[in-house]
Every structure is written in C-alpha cells, then in structure tokens.
Amino acid sequence: MLEVWSWPTPNGHKVHIALEELNLQYKVIPVDIGAGEQFKSEFLKITPNHRIPAIVDPDGPGGKPFTLFESAAILIYLSEKCGGKLIPKDPIGRYKCLEWMMFQMGGIGPMFGQWNHFGAYAKEKIPYAIERYTNEVKRLHRVLNHRLEEVPWLAGDEYSMADIITFPWIRTAVQTGARFAERGSIDLQDYPAVKHWYDETAARPAVQRGLAVLTDHQADRQISETERENTFGATQFAAR
C-alpha cells in the first residue's frame, strides 16, 4: 500500500484527489507543517526538501521500495503506475497536459503562495507586495479563462492530471481569500470559463473524497507564532 506523507494544503490535495481518481489504496501519514513535523528525520529521509507531499511506494520500479517528492512528479508517477490514466495517450494531448501541469508548478503555485503569504500571514502588510501578487493571481486566472474558453479541460477534451493539479489552488483562492481583508478573494464570476470548469471539477466524487482527506486537521484561525516560525521562519533553514 502506498504511503502518502501529506497535509491538507493545495499541494497535498492534488495527490489525495489523484489517488482517489485512480482508485489506488493508500495510507496517509499526516505531516503537521505548523508543528514542524516536516523537519523530522524520518520525513527528511523521504524528501530532502522538507516539503509535503511525498510518497513511499513499497512496490516501486523493479518491485523495490521507492520514494518520491514534488507533487507534479508524484502525479506523473501515479499515472504511469496505472497504465497512463489521467494523462492523454495521444502525443498532442499528453504534451498539453504536461504543459498545463508545468504552468501550475511554475506559475500558479508560486504566485498564489506569495499572494497568500503577503496578504494573510506576513506580520508586516506591504501594499506593494499585496498589489503585485494580487494582480498576478488575477492575470493567471485570465490565462486559465482563455484556455477554458477553447476547451472543456486544460489538456483538451479529457479531464486529466492538469485539472487535478490546478483545482486545489483555485479552490483556495476562492474559499479562503475572503478571510483576509487586505488580500481579498477571487470572484470566479469574473472568469466564467474558469467557474464552469471549477464547478464541474468540484462535483466529481473522487475530488470530494480527496478534499475530505485530513479535514479534521484543517483550522480556520489565525496562525500562531510557533506555526509562523515553522512555516516561514528561520527554523526551515536551520533544519537543513
């Protein structure tokens, strides 16, 4: 059975959803990033980057135990483990899927993360930073909207890993943004093609099951100083 070392964040949810869509058996090992559990030696043996998610497959390539970190790499691995499911077989569809997966990893993840940090968690609210990342998050939504005006799913005609990897970040922007007045939330009414895609994705039973993983660990509250230090402070540098 696969081990999934994870936490209920957008990056964790990607893998939870993919596992549910692929109907794979897995065991979740919570890694409380606010409590600093990502710095424990047993987790660092799996991922030197001390970031969730990571997986351990006891039946990896060659039938040997295999560890893997980075969510996009994990999604590609899980697809190939299941005979290429959720990544289109035809070359154009495959590369379009990978293209939009990389768009999430290189654009949506980093920019949404900074938007979240400066608008929600930074002690000092810096107007320039909040404005810069808010504008970039809106721009990225426009890019997605243009794509989804042309096709029903990010890779084309098929629901794929490109949708799975992107959806949790859009969900976070919509659902949690309103908690922070300086940052605000994203109104999907401004991006009608994204809204249609979002609603279609959210309605999938496997997506709902994936989002339910570790929900008892989610907290809608202000971050503590200990959690701030473990997540954003010097602790992460000292641990390396």
C-alpha positions as CSV (number, residue, x, y, z in Angstrom):
1,M,0.0,0.0,0.0
2,L,1.2,3.5,-0.9
3,E,2.2,5.8,2.0
4,V,1.3,9.4,1.4
5,W,3.1,11.9,3.7
6,S,0.9,14.9,3.5
7,W,-1.1,17.8,5.0
8,P,-4.4,19.4,3.9
9,T,-2.9,22.1,1.7
10,P,-3.4,22.6,-2.1
11,N,-0.2,20.6,-2.8
12,G,-1.4,17.8,-0.5
13,H,-4.9,17.8,-2.0
14,K,-3.5,17.3,-5.5
15,V,-2.2,13.9,-4.6
16,H,-5.2,12.9,-2.5
17,I,-7.5,13.7,-5.4
18,A,-5.3,11.8,-7.9
19,L,-5.2,8.7,-5.7
20,E,-9.0,8.8,-5.4
21,E,-9.5,9.2,-9.1
22,L,-7.1,6.3,-9.8
23,N,-8.8,4.2,-7.1
24,L,-5.4,3.3,-5.5
25,Q,-5.1,2.0,-2.0
26,Y,-3.1,4.4,0.2
27,K,-2.3,5.2,3.8
28,V,-2.0,8.9,4.8
29,I,0.7,9.9,7.3
30,P,0.0,13.4,8.5
31,V,2.9,15.8,8.5
32,D,1.8,18.8,10.6
33,I,3.8,21.6,9.0
34,G,2.7,24.1,11.6
35,A,4.1,22.0,14.3
36,G,7.4,21.5,12.4
37,E,6.9,17.8,11.7
38,Q,8.4,18.3,8.2
39,F,11.8,18.7,9.9
40,K,11.7,15.3,11.5
41,S,14.5,12.9,10.4
42,E,12.1,10.2,9.2
43,F,10.5,12.7,6.8
44,L,13.8,14.1,5.6
45,K,14.8,10.6,4.5
46,I,11.9,10.7,2.0
47,T,12.3,14.3,0.8
48,P,15.5,16.4,1.4
49,N,13.4,19.5,0.6
50,H,11.2,19.0,3.8
51,R,8.0,19.9,1.9
52,I,4.8,17.9,1.6
53,P,3.6,15.8,-0.2
54,A,5.9,12.8,-0.6
55,I,5.1,9.2,-1.2
56,V,6.6,5.8,-0.5
57,D,5.7,3.0,-2.9
58,P,6.7,-0.4,-1.4
59,D,6.2,-1.8,-4.9
60,G,8.1,0.7,-7.0
61,P,10.0,0.2,-10.2
62,G,11.6,-3.2,-10.2
63,G,9.4,-4.3,-7.3
64,K,11.5,-2.3,-4.9
65,P,10.5,0.4,-2.4
66,F,10.6,3.8,-4.0
67,T,10.3,7.3,-2.6
68,L,9.2,10.4,-4.5
69,F,8.6,14.1,-3.7
70,E,7.3,17.1,-5.7
71,S,3.6,16.9,-6.4
72,A,3.8,17.0,-10.3
73,A,6.4,14.2,-10.3
74,I,4.1,12.2,-8.0
75,L,1.1,12.7,-10.3
76,I,3.0,11.6,-13.3
77,Y,4.3,8.6,-11.5
78,L,0.9,7.6,-10.3
79,S,-0.5,7.9,-13.8
80,E,2.2,5.7,-15.2
81,K,1.8,3.2,-12.4
82,C,-1.8,2.9,-13.6
83,G,-1.1,2.5,-17.2
84,G,-1.1,6.1,-18.2
85,K,-4.5,7.0,-16.8
86,L,-5.4,10.7,-16.5
87,I,-2.7,11.8,-19.0
88,P,-3.9,11.6,-22.6
89,K,-2.4,8.9,-24.7
90,D,-2.1,10.9,-27.9
91,P,1.1,13.0,-28.2
92,I,-0.6,16.4,-28.5
93,G,-2.9,15.7,-25.6
94,R,0.0,14.4,-23.5
95,Y,2.1,17.4,-24.0
96,K,-0.7,19.8,-23.5
97,C,-1.4,18.0,-20.2
98,L,2.2,18.3,-19.2
99,E,2.3,22.0,-20.4
100,W,-0.5,23.0,-18.1
101,M,0.9,20.9,-15.2
102,M,4.1,22.9,-15.5
103,F,2.0,26.1,-15.7
104,Q,0.6,25.3,-12.3
105,M,4.0,24.4,-10.9
106,G,5.9,27.3,-12.3
107,G,3.2,30.0,-12.1
108,I,0.0,29.3,-10.2
109,G,1.7,27.6,-7.2
110,P,4.5,30.1,-6.6
111,M,2.4,33.2,-7.3
112,F,-0.6,32.1,-5.3
113,G,1.7,31.2,-2.5
114,Q,3.2,34.6,-2.3
115,W,-0.2,36.2,-2.6
116,N,-1.3,34.1,0.3
117,H,1.8,34.8,2.3
118,F,1.9,38.6,2.0
119,G,-1.9,39.1,2.2
120,A,-2.6,36.6,5.0
121,Y,0.5,35.7,7.0
122,A,3.2,38.3,6.8
123,K,3.5,40.3,10.0
124,E,4.0,43.5,8.0
125,K,1.4,44.2,5.4
126,I,3.4,45.6,2.5
127,P,1.0,47.3,0.0
128,Y,3.4,46.9,-2.9
129,A,3.7,43.1,-2.4
130,I,0.0,42.6,-1.9
131,E,-0.8,44.6,-5.0
132,R,1.8,42.8,-7.1
133,Y,0.7,39.3,-6.2
134,T,-3.0,40.1,-6.3
135,N,-2.5,41.4,-9.9
136,E,-0.5,38.3,-10.8
137,V,-3.1,35.9,-9.4
138,K,-5.8,37.7,-11.4
139,R,-3.6,37.5,-14.5
140,L,-3.1,33.8,-14.1
141,H,-6.9,33.4,-13.8
142,R,-7.3,35.2,-17.1
143,V,-4.8,32.8,-18.7
144,L,-6.8,29.9,-17.4
145,N,-10.0,31.5,-18.6
146,H,-8.7,32.0,-22.1
147,R,-7.7,28.3,-22.3
148,L,-11.0,27.1,-20.9
149,E,-13.0,29.2,-23.4
150,E,-11.4,27.0,-26.0
151,V,-11.6,23.5,-24.4
152,P,-13.6,21.9,-21.6
153,W,-10.5,20.7,-19.7
154,L,-7.0,22.1,-19.5
155,A,-5.4,19.3,-21.6
156,G,-8.2,19.5,-24.2
157,D,-11.3,17.2,-24.3
158,E,-10.3,15.0,-21.4
159,Y,-10.2,15.5,-17.7
160,S,-6.6,15.0,-16.7
161,M,-3.8,15.5,-14.2
162,A,-3.6,19.1,-15.4
163,D,-7.1,19.7,-13.9
164,I,-6.2,17.8,-10.7
165,I,-3.0,19.7,-10.1
166,T,-4.7,23.1,-10.7
167,F,-8.0,22.8,-9.0
168,P,-6.9,22.9,-5.3
169,W,-5.1,26.2,-5.8
170,I,-8.2,27.8,-7.5
171,R,-10.3,26.4,-4.7
172,T,-8.0,28.0,-2.1
173,A,-8.1,31.4,-3.8
174,V,-11.9,31.3,-3.9
175,Q,-12.7,29.8,-0.5
176,T,-10.1,31.2,1.8
177,G,-9.3,34.5,0.3
178,A,-12.2,36.3,1.9
179,R,-10.8,35.7,5.3
180,F,-8.1,38.3,4.7
181,A,-9.3,41.8,4.1
182,E,-6.0,43.1,2.7
183,R,-5.9,40.4,0.1
184,G,-9.5,39.7,-0.7
185,S,-10.7,36.7,-2.6
186,I,-11.1,35.8,-6.2
187,D,-14.6,36.1,-7.7
188,L,-15.0,33.4,-10.3
189,Q,-17.9,35.4,-11.8
190,D,-15.1,37.4,-13.4
191,Y,-13.8,34.3,-15.1
192,P,-16.9,32.4,-16.4
193,A,-15.0,29.7,-18.2
194,V,-12.9,29.0,-15.1
195,K,-16.1,29.0,-13.0
196,H,-17.7,26.4,-15.2
197,W,-14.6,24.2,-15.1
198,Y,-14.3,24.7,-11.3
199,D,-17.9,23.7,-10.7
200,E,-17.5,20.6,-13.0
201,T,-14.4,19.5,-11.2
202,A,-15.7,20.2,-7.7
203,A,-18.7,18.0,-8.4
204,R,-16.6,14.9,-9.1
205,P,-17.0,12.3,-6.3
206,A,-13.3,11.5,-6.3
207,V,-12.4,15.2,-5.9
208,Q,-14.8,15.4,-3.0
209,R,-13.2,12.4,-1.4
210,G,-9.7,13.7,-2.0
211,L,-10.6,17.1,-0.4
212,A,-12.0,15.2,2.7
213,V,-8.6,13.7,3.5
214,L,-7.2,15.1,6.7
215,T,-10.1,17.6,7.0
216,D,-10.0,17.1,10.8
217,H,-6.6,18.7,10.8
218,Q,-7.7,21.9,9.0
219,A,-8.1,25.0,11.0
220,D,-9.8,28.3,10.2
221,R,-8.0,30.6,12.6
222,Q,-5.0,32.9,12.9
223,I,-1.6,31.3,12.7
224,S,0.4,31.1,15.9
225,E,3.9,32.4,16.3
226,T,5.2,28.9,16.5
227,E,3.4,27.9,13.3
228,R,4.7,31.0,11.6
229,E,8.3,30.2,12.6
230,N,8.0,26.6,11.5
231,T,6.4,27.6,8.2
232,F,8.1,30.8,7.2
233,G,10.9,31.5,9.7
234,A,14.5,30.6,10.3
235,T,13.6,27.0,11.5
236,Q,13.5,25.7,8.0
237,F,17.0,27.0,7.2
238,A,18.5,25.7,10.4
239,A,17.0,22.3,9.8
240,R,18.9,21.9,6.6
